Amino acid sequence: MFPERLKELRKEKGLSQKTLSQQLGVTQQAVGKWETGRSSPDPSTLARLASLLDTSADYLLGLDVISPAGGAGRPFGAYAESPIPVIGTVRAGYGSLAFEEDYGVEYACVKDPANYFYLVVKGDSMEPRIQDGDLALVHRQPTLENGDLGVIVFGEGEGTLKKYLQRGNAVILQPFNPAYEPKVIRGEELNQLFIAGKVVETKAKW
């Protein structure tokens, strides 16, 4: 899928392999290998390639049916794809949040990329909607609205992805999987509740 779409879009732009390679700062042989499927660009080169061809990395990789250049709207508006860090663990400590386990980057079309991170979902408490190993795109913010899907840290544990519900003076962390009980937090326990951010999108990754 990638070789065909790359070749098609390159020709639509009237670019030769040599011209495209010069704009990307790679060899013409590299572009040739991409178009024959013998190799693939690294994530940062893929993002620049998508930008040069007025499309998205997802379209080039065959994850989107319609290219943004063909009139489809980009997620979250017409923003360029930006690298977003992928992390494995969120913890609370000393009144702030610590982001641990670096898994590299994934790309997203967002307005303010510095305020986002991807979290690798662990466990099956949010199945069937969200699977173990999926990626959750999270907007960093210290509060959530009732009913939001958020990443929340409670006590000394790791951040957990749950539906955030307010019931009177209590907060309920609601899993999607009916096999798991909701966590009810009230009273002084609320002081141990840290909100890492709001989940705005999830996608299968692994």
Disulfide bonds with the S-S distance in Angstrom:
none
